[in-house]
Amino acid sequence: MKQIDNQANILTLRKISSLFAETYTGLDTLLNLVLTVATDLVGGKNASLLLLDETTNNLQFYQASGKQQGELKQFEIPAGLGIAGTVASTGEAIISNDVQNDHRWLRAVSDAVKITVNCIACFPLKVEDKLLGVVQFLDKNNGEPFTEDDTEILKRFSEMMAQFFVVTRSKDELGREFDRLKEKYLQQYTIVGESDAVRRCIQQAEKVANSKAAILITGESGTGKELFAHLIHERSPRQNGPFISVSCGALPASILERELFGHEKGAFTGADTRKIGLFEAADKGTLFLDEIGEMPLDMQVKLLRVIQEESFMRLGGTTTIKVDVRIISATHQDLEKWVREGKFRQDLFYRINVINLKLPALRERSEDIADLVKFFVKKHAIDNHPPKKLAKGLLTHLTGYSWPGNIRQLENSIERAIVLSEGDELDKDSFPFEDYQPPIEVNVGATLKDANDAFRKTFIKNTLKSTGGNRTQAAKILDVQRSYLSRLIKELEID
């Protein structure tokens, strides 16, 4: 067989191999490269690729070398007509080294583009017995006929081209699926909002992302603590490493220990195989410990040791495993208070709270509610249906509510409203809040003192509702002393 000894062709073949491995390389680029290399390898003059139109059963010129490429695209060849048509109808290759005396040769095309053809090697493009088209190679530069070696080389390249159609189609489908998953991921981990409070949190998260310092994210339930953990990970040098999340309050201590550190085969009853723990899985990445305040005290000791020594042993193991893991923790509890009460270890608190990122409650960033509503309406739109429209006054209605469950409650309420509402519009009736708080309104004409008292009365009532009447928690939210809040409640005659 003819050897591929031309250095340029070898480089081009390597390029084909490299391009073929890439997911998004266009089919046209691959076909053109292969067509060119195959022609050069046998010293050919011209080549063309014709695809079968399943509707008309005609062959159409798809690619061609030489100056005639544009002219050829206007021609169609019925299956069974000419050498190319015969190959299409029979599925068998034809090698003709005396085209001018071959009765199957269709002169109309060559005459129209003013080229003379003496030899042709025409091959079917088939995948699993399905004909996609034909590829033909015309004449050799030295005027000699196509040899058996030439035929074998061109046959193999033709088979390669046929496979490109299948693989590229699969890659296109894979690309579309990748885009869909990427869009879903971006929606899932998008931080929505333009308020000063959110901007400050984003800036702080991006500022600390490059360090390995442990971060404690605090805030009420539903404020988006895991979203910010993802943001820190994605902006960090560890972005290509794993992001592993575990809820410390969702598992009993014994199971949580196995999840974090893994175990060896036979470490306990039922341990039939070795299991890799989350610390090991998160090596070179980030481990997110959600609701760390719920972690039992005995587990806190073991966690502290791993953070300090950056190593551990699997349950039942004797080998020390070194890990490089960044710890991001989160809690809605007041850990400083829990430290004072002996519910959380002080030394662990200092280890995980090198940097504190406090997220605002939704009531503290109510200006973001409109953007959040529009985002969630689009995110939860029913398949094949446009997003629901928002009725007039709905955003005011939603902004006036305290949202004690924060963003999570808002998203769940919108998703429920979309599913249960009829028609293409969401209105106030779609959100039946039991403890609805009307927006604070003061009529023009009132004195400044009356307006101030009305605002403070409504605002304090809303805050107390959000805390279930807990004055201590309400005072903390309002950033005032509890005694002062009690005095205001009495002065403003708040029920």
N, C-alpha and C positions, 0 to 999 in steps of 0.2 A: 504494500500500500504506500502511496505517496506520503512522505514525511513532511510535517509542518516545520520547515526550517527557516522560514522568513521571519526575521526578528520583529518586524512591524506587525505581522499577523499574530505572532505569539503574544505580543503586548495587547493587541486588540482582543484576543481570546480571553486574556486575563481580565480585561475590562468588562467583557460580556459577563464573565463569571461573577465579578464584583457587583455589577449592576443587577444581575439576575437575583442576587441575594438580598438586594434592597427592596423593601416592601412597596415603595411608591414610585419605582422607575416605570416610566410609561411604556406601553406595549410597542408603540411606534419606534421608540428609540432602540429597543432590543431587536426588533425585526430588521430594522435598517442596518444595524451593526452586523447581524448574522448574515444577511443577504450580501453585504459588501465583502465580509471575510470569506464566505464560501466562494464567491465569484473570483476573488483574488487568488485563493488557494489553487484553483484549477486553471488560472490564467484566462478566465472568461472575460468577454467583452461587456455583456449586458445581462441583466436578470430582472424578473418581474414577479410580483406576488398578486394572485387573483383570489378573491374571496367569493364564496357561493352565497347568493341571495336566496334564502329559503322560500321567499314569497314568489319570485319570478323564476327560480331555478336557473338563473343566469350567473355567469362569472363576471365579476367586475374588477377592474384593475385597482388595486389598493396601494401598492408601492412599486416603483420601477427605478432602475438606475439609468443614468444617461440623460440627455437633453429631452428625450421624448416623454418624460414622466408625466408632465401636465397634459400632453395631447392624448396619452393612452387612457386617461380617466374617463374620457367621453365614450369609450367602447364597452359594450357588453357582449359576452360570448355565451350562447345557449349551451347547456350541457349536451354533449354528444356531437357538437360541431367543432371541427378543427382538432388539432392535437391536444390543446388544453381542455377542450370540451370532452374529448374522448377519455382523457385521464379522469376527468370529473365524473363521467358516467360509469366507468368501469372500476375506478379506484386503483388502477394499476399504472405504474410508471411507464413512460415511453422515452426511449433514447433513439433519436433519429439523426444520423450523420449525413443524410442526403435529403434535406428538407424540400428542395426544389422539385424533386421527383417523388415526394411522398404525397399520395392523394389526400391524406388527412390534413395537410397543411392549409390553414386559412390565410390566403394571401391578402385579403382586404385590409387587415390591420397593418401588416408590414408595409404594404403599398401606401397606405394613408399617411404613415409617419416617415415614409421614405427611408426605410432601412432594408438591407438585404440580409437574409438569414440563411445560413447553410447547415448549421447543426443546432439541435435543440435537445436538452435533457429536461424532461418535465416530470414532476413528482406530485403525488397527491398529499394534501395536508389532512391527516386523519387522526382522530382521537377516539379510541374504543369503537372503531368501525364507523364513526360518524365523520362524513366528509365536511371539512371546513372550507376548502378551496384547493388551489394548486400553486406550485412555485416552479418557474421555468428559467433555465439558464441558456443563453443564446450565444453560440459561437465562442471560439477561443482566439486569443490575440495572435497566436502563431499559425492560425489557419488549419491546425490539425483537428481530427475528430475527437469526441469525448472517449476516453479510455475506460476500461473497467475500474481502474483505480479512481479516476475522476468520478465515475458514477457512484462508487461506494462512499466517497467523501460527501458528495452532494446529497446522497440519500440520507446520510446521518444528520447533516445540517437541516434538511427538510423535516426530519422527525423532531429535531430540537425546536424548530419554529412552531410546529404543531403543538408541542407541549407548552410553549410560551403562552398560547391563547388560554389554555386551561389554568395554568398557574397564575397568570396575571389576573384572570377573572376571579380566582380565589383570593388573590391579594387585594383586589379591589373590594371584594366583599369583606375581607378582614379589615381593610382600611375604614370602610363605612362603619363596621362594628366598633372599631377602635374610636372613631370620632363620636359615636353614640355614647360609649362608655366614658369617654373623656368629658363630654358635655354633662353626663349624669354626675360624674365625680365633681366637676367644677360647681354644679348646682348644689351638690351636697355640702361642699366645703366653702361656699361663697359667704363672705362677710358683707352684709348689706347695711348701708347707713352712711350718712354724711355729717352727722352731728359731731360737735367738738369732742364729746365724751368718747365716741367710738374712734375718731381720728387719733386721739391721744393714745388709746390702747393699741391701735395698729402700729403707730410710730414706735411705741415702747417695745412691742413684740418684735418688730423688725430690727430694732437697735440691739436687742439682746440675743438675736438668733445666731450670730456668729460665734458666741462664746459657748463653753461647755457648762456654764454655771447652771445649777439646778433652779428650776422656776416653779413657784407655787401660784397657780391661777385661782383666785377667789371670786366669789360672787354667788348670787342666789341661784337656785336650780332653774335651768332653762335659759340662762343668759348667754350660752354659746362657748363654754369653757373648752370643749373639745375642738371647736372651730379654730380657736386661737392657738391651741396646741399644734394643730395641723399647720397653721400659718407659720409658726416658729420653725417647725420641722422643714417646711418647704422653702423657707428663706435661709436655712442653715447649710453649712458644708456637708451635712448628713442627708441632704435631700434625696440622694440616690440610694440611701440605706433604708432599712425597714422602719415603719411606724407601727408600733404594737400598742394596743390599748387594752386595759383590763380594769374592770370595776371592782374596787377593793371591798365594797359593801355588799356585793351580790353573791359572794361565795363564803362558805364556812372556812375557818382558819386552816384546817387540814387540807382542804381542796385548794385553797389559795396558795399554800406553800408548794404543792405539787405543780400548780400552774406556773408559778414564778420561777422555780428552780429545777423542775423536771425530776425524773427519777430513773434509777437503774432497774433492769429486769430483776424481779424477785424482791424488790425493796419492801413490798407489803403484799398482802393477799390481793390478787387480781392484777398485779403488775407483771403482765405476761411479756411485755417488751420494754425496751428503753424508750423514754419520752424526753424530748428536748423541752426545756422550760422557756418561758417568755423572755427572761434575761438573756439567755443564750440566743434565742431567735432575734432579739433586738440588737445584737452586736453590730457595732458601727452605725447604729441608728438611734432611734428615740423610743423610750418606753414611757407611755402615758398612764399614770396611776390615778384613775378617776375616783372621786370620793375617798381619798386617802384617810380622811378623818374616821371612817368606819372600820379601818383596819384594826384587828385585835392587838392588844398590847404585846403579846408574845411574838406576833409576826413583825411588829414594829422593831423589835430587837434584831431580828434576822435581816430585815431590810436595811437597817442602819449599818450592819456589818458589811453587807454587800456594797453599799454606797461608799463606805470608807475604804474598803480594801480592793474594790473593783474585781472581786473574785468570789467564788462560791463552790460548793459541791452539790451535785445532784443527791436527792434522797437515796440513801443506800449506797452512795458512791464513796470512793476514797481518793479520787483525783480532783485536784483544784483546777477550776476552769476560770481563766481570765476573760473579762469582757470589757468592751469599751462602749458604754451606753450612756446616753444623756437622759436624765430623769426630769420629766415634767409632771407635776402633781396638780390635782385640782380638788377643791372642796367648797361646799356651801356653808360649812360650819365655821364657828369662831374658834379657830385652833388655839389662839392665845389664851382664850378663856378655858378651853379644855386642858391646856398645859397647866394652868393654875389649879384646876380641879383634879389633876392627876389622871385624866382620861387619855392624854396624848403625851408621848415622851418629849421632853424639852430638847434633848440632844438631836433627836430625829427632826423635830420642827426646825431647828437651826440649819440642819443639813439640806432640807428640801426647800427652805425659804430664803435662799441666797438672794433671789430676785422675786419680788411679789408683783403680780399683775392683777389688779382688781377690776373686774368688769362691772359696768353699770347695769342696774335693773332697767327694764323696758320703760317703766314710768319715769325714769331719769333721762330718757332719750326719746321722748314721745314724738319729737320731730322726725324720727326715722320710721314711724309706724306706716306712713303712706308708702314709702319705698318698699318696706317689708311686705305689706299687703300685696302690692303689684307683683313683687317677685314670687311670692308663694302662690298667687292666683295663676301665674304662668307655669310655675313648677308643677302644680298639681292639676293642670288642665287634663281633662279626660281625653284619652287617645282619639285621634281623628276628629276632635272638636276644637274650635277656637277657644281661647281663654274666656272665662265669664267676664262680663262687663260689671262695673261698679256703679250702683245707683247713686243718685245725687244725695249728698248728706251722709253717705255710709262712712267715709273716712273720718268725718267729724264724730260720728257715733263711736267708731272704734278707737279714736284717739282719746275720747273721754273716759274710757274704761281703764281700770288700774292694772290689768294683766298681772295678777299675782303669780301666775305660772310663767311669766315672761315670754320670750320668743317662742319657746316650745309650745306654750298654750296658744299663742297667736297662730302658729302654723297649723296645729291640730284643729283649731276652730275653723280656719279657712278651708282645710281639706274636707272637714265634715260638711261645711256649708256647700261646697262645690258638689259633693256626692248627693246631698239630700235636696238641694234646691232644684226647682223646675224652671224651665226657661233658660235664657242666656244672660241673666242679670242677678247679681247678689245685692240684697237690700238689708235693712235693719232687722227684718224678721228672720233673716238667715243666721243671726247671732243673738239668740235669746239668753242674755247674761242675767243670772239671778241677782248679782250684786252690782248691777250697772251703776256707774258713776257719771252723771251728766257733766259736760264740760263746764268749767268755771266761767260764768258770765256776769258782768256788771254793767248795768244800764248807764248810758251817758246822762248826766244830771245829778248823779249821786255825789256826795262830798268825798274827798280823798280818804277821810277816816272811815266812812261807811264802805267804800270800795275796798280798802285795805282789810277791814274786818270781814267782809263777805268773802274775799279771796282766802284769808287765813282760815276762816271757819270751814269752807268747802274743802280746801286743800288738806287740812288736818283730819277732817272726817274721811276723806278718801284714803289717806295714809293709814288711819286706824282700821278701816275696812280691809285694807290689803294685809294687815298683820293680825287680823282676827280679833282686834280689840286689845292687843298686847301693847301697852303704853311704853314699856321699856324698849321694845324693838322699834316702835314708831319714833320714839325720841332719838334712837340711834340713826334711823333713816333721815330724820329731819335735822340731825346734827345739833341737837339742843339737850340740855339737862332734863331728866325726867320730871324733876320738880317744877321746872319752868313750863313744860308741856302740860302738866296737871293744872297749873295756874291759868294757862291759856284756855284749856278746856272749860274751866269754870267761868272765866270772864266772857268767853264767846258763847256760852250756854250750848255747848255741844252735847248732844244726847249720848 
